[in-house]
Amino acid sequence: GATAKGRFVVVKVKFTNHTDRSWTFDQSMVRFVAKGGSSYATSGMGLLALGSDSIILKQIQPGRPVTGSFVFDVPASKVAGGKLKFNGAGSKHAVEVDLEL
């Protein structure tokens, strides 16, 4: 199995593509942002461990809800108070979502 350098944070999400065209969710579209502002990309090793539950590289169709997970490798001291930051996919502005960890 995959081993984290810090702590694996697995976040399951459900969202809907509200644009009028399909797009592919890639790793650059989401980050874990710690309370102090440090930002972490998704973990490649963690995503491999998720298998088909990973939302990365999935085609997102307009108007259809999609459920999947992201994995981040975050230092244990940075997990509490973290947020997800989404950008791209037709949005001009980044969106931050609080997490309950």
Order of alpha helices (4+ residues) and beta strands (2+ residues): beta-beta-beta-beta-alpha-beta-beta-beta-beta
